[in-house]
Amino acid sequence: MATVLSEPAVGRPIDLLSGALRAHRLDHWIYVITAVGFIIITLTGFIPDSLMKLELAKAGQRPPFPVVAHFHAVLMGGFLLLLLCQTVLMTTGRGDLHRRIGPVVYLLAPALIVVGFLLASGTWHGVWHAAHDGPMQIRTAMLNLSQRLDNILLLQIQVGILFALLLFLGLQARKTDRGFHKRMMIIAPAMALPAAFDRITWIPTTMPHSALSAELYPLLALAPLVAWDIFRNRRIHRAYWVFLAVYLPAAVAVNVAWDQPWWHDAVRRMMGV
């Protein structure tokens, strides 16, 4: 270690965690690559699914998207673009502009969380009423869908809580622990990726019988960042331990409650039906 640190002729910055020389541009660009990956995953899942549903709506085979769904799409897209912009700014040395733009997240994130829960509730109630008050020929299908939405609601609650909690932790550390901050700001939006993964029909899935795939795919999306981080720093950063400490209990809780009669009953009570 002393030999590495005593080579001033090299002129490269030193990794504060491992003492290793920082010689690879990927140390910074891996955050940009991860943010781009989130956008690709989201577009891959939602574009074909949305186009298909638009065609069904035009054919009168399903209702059009509610207004809240459009708001949610704009807010989620805006958040991912903000994430990409912020990672690019830091990677290219524009920390000053990064800090000026940063406060936008204090408006965007709460709006995204509120609209997300409104969308989940509105979708659930729409299917419930169709299952009980709609035309007889669709009631059975809607009732089956309603049962599935009970389980999906578990994931939506998990996403909303974890996204808010991890984002809060990341923002709290922005001045005191930049390493924790930048990792947590990437981890938080990864919690919303199950919605996109669930719409990518050509990848393996355990849905709707189990939530296992929905819990594992966000970890897969984060894997390149974590792997490179460990490779370069020779340790697991504290941010990942904090993430696992909140993510694993939440994932276990979702899988325990999945499709249980008591959970279906609890949803009815929550929704007031």
N, C-alpha and C positions, 0 to 999 in steps of 0.2 A: 504493500500500500504506500509506504514512504517513497519507494522508487517512483511510483506513478505520479505522486503529488509533487515530486521535485524535478519535473521536466518542463521548465518555463518556456523552452524553445518551441515546444509544440504549439503553445498559444491557443489552446482550445479550452472551453469551460469544463469544469469538473462536476460530475454528478454528485449532488449533496448527500444522497442516500448511500451510494456504494463507493464513492471515491474514484470511479472509473471515468476515463476521459470521454466527454460527449463528442463523438465524431460523426454521428449519423443524423442526417436531416430528418429522418423518420421520427426522432424523438419528439419533434414538434408537429410534424405533419400527420402523425397517427391520429391526432384529435380531429383534424380536418377530414381525414379519410373515414373515421368513424361517423362523423356527422353526415357526410355524403352517403354512407351506407344506410343510415336511418332513413334518409330521404328516398333512396332507391327502394328499400323495403316497403315504405309507405306507398309509393307510387305503384309498385308491382302488385300490391294487394288491393289497393282501392280503385285504380283506374279501370281495370276490367270489370270489377264488381259493380262499380257505379254505372258504367256504360250499359251493362246488362240490365240493371234495375231501371235505368232510364228508358230502355226499350220496352220493358214490361209495363212501365207506367204509361207510355205512349199507346200501348196496345190495350190499356184498360185492365191489365191483369194484376196490378198492384197500385196502391195510392202513390202520388208523387212524394218526393222528399219533403219533409216539413221544413219550415224556415230555420228552425233551430239546428237542423243538420247542416245547412249551408254555413251558418255561423260557426259551428264546430269545425267544419272543414277549413274555413278561412283562418280561424285561430290556431288550429293545429299546424297548418301549413306555415303560418306566420312564425310560430314558435320554432319550428325546425329550420326555417330560413334564418331566424335570429341566431340560433345555435351555430349554424354554418358560418354566418357573418362574424360572430364573435371569435370562433376558433381561427378563422382566416386572419383576422386582425391581430390576434396575439402571435400567431405563427410568423406573420410578416413584420412584426415589430411595431405595430400600431396600437400599443397599449393605451395611449391617451384617448384615442377614438373608441376603443373597446370600453373604457370606463365611462365615457360620455353616453354611449348607447345603452349600456347595461341597465339603467333604471327602467327601461321599457318593459323588462321582465316583470316588474312589480304590478304592471297593469295587465299584461298579457296572460300571465300564469293564473291569477285568480279568475279572470274571465273564462279561461279555458276550462278550469275545474268546474265552475258553476254551470257553464253551458253543457259540459259533458254529462253532469248528473241530470240536468233538465232533459237532455236528449235520451238518456237511458230510461228515465221515468216515463217520458212521453211515448217512447217506443213500446215499453211494456204495457202501458195502459191502452194504447191503440190495438195491440194484439189481443189483450184480454177482452176488450169490448167486442172485437170481431169474433172472438171465440164463443161469446155468450149472447151477443145481440145481432151478429151479422147474419147473412144468408145461410140457410141450412147447409148448402153444398160446401161451404168453406169452414164450417165450425169445427169439424174434427181436425182438419189440418192446422187451424189456428190454435186449437187447444194443445196440440202437440208442440207447436212453436212456442206457446206460452210457457210450457214446462221447460223447454230449453232456455228460454230467456231468463227464467229463474236462476239457472246456473250461470248464464252469461253475466247476470247482475253481480254475482260473486266476484268475477274477474273485474268488472267495472268499478266496484267498490274498492277492490284491492289497488287497481291502477290509480284511482283518485287519491286514496290515502297515501300510498307510497310516493307518487309523483310529488304531492304537496310536501310530505315530510322530508324527502331527500333534497328537494329543491331548497327548502327552508334551511337545512343543514349546510348546503353548499353556499348559499348566500350569506349566512352568518359567518362563514369562514373566509369571506373574500378578502378581508384585510389582515387577518391573523395567520392564515395557513393557505397560501395560494395553491399548493399541491393538492390539498384536500378539496379546495373550491373547484378547481378545473375538472377534477375527476367526478365529483358529485354532480356538476352541471351537465356532464355527459350521461351519467348513470340515470338521473331522474327521468329524462324523456324516453329512455329505453323501456321504462315501465309501461308505456302506452303502445308498444309495438305488437303485443298479442293480437290486437284488432286487425292489424295489417297481415300478420302471419296467418291468421285464421281464414283470410280471404285468398291466400295463395293456394290454389286447389291442387297444384302439382307437387307439393312437398308433403312428407308424412305427417300425420296428425292423429292425436288420440281423441279429438273432439268428435261428437258431443259426449262420448262416454266417460271421458276423463279430462281433467284440466292439465295433465302432465306436460303435454307439448306446449301449451300456452305459457307454462312456467319456465320451460327450458329454452325456448327460442330467444327470449330477450338476453339470456346468458350467452347464447351463441353469438348474438349481435355484438355483445361486449367483449367476446373472447379475444379478438385480435389486439385490442387495446390492452387488456389485462396481460396477455401473453408477452407482448412487447415490453410492457412496463416491468414485468418480473424479470425478463431476460436482461434488460438494461440496468435495472436497479438492484438485482439480486435479492429482492425481498418483496413481500406483498404489502402494498401501501395500506395505511390505516383506513383509507376511504373504502377499500373493498371489504375489510372486516366489518366496518359499520354497516355497509350495504347488506352483507350476508346476515348480520344480526337482526335486521328488520325484515329482510326478504324471505328468509327460510321459514320463520314462524308464520308469516302471512301465506306463503305457498302451502304449507302444511294445513293451515286452517281452511283454505279454499278447497283442498282435496278431501278433507274430512267431511265438509258440509256438502260437497258436490252431490246433487240429486237425492239428498236425504229428505224423507217426508217432512221432518221437522223444519228443514230449511224452506221447502215450498210453502208450508204454513206460515213461517215467519215473513216471507215475501208478501203474502196476501195481507198480513196485518200491517206491514210497513206501507203498502200501497193503498191501504184503506178500502179493500174490496172484500 
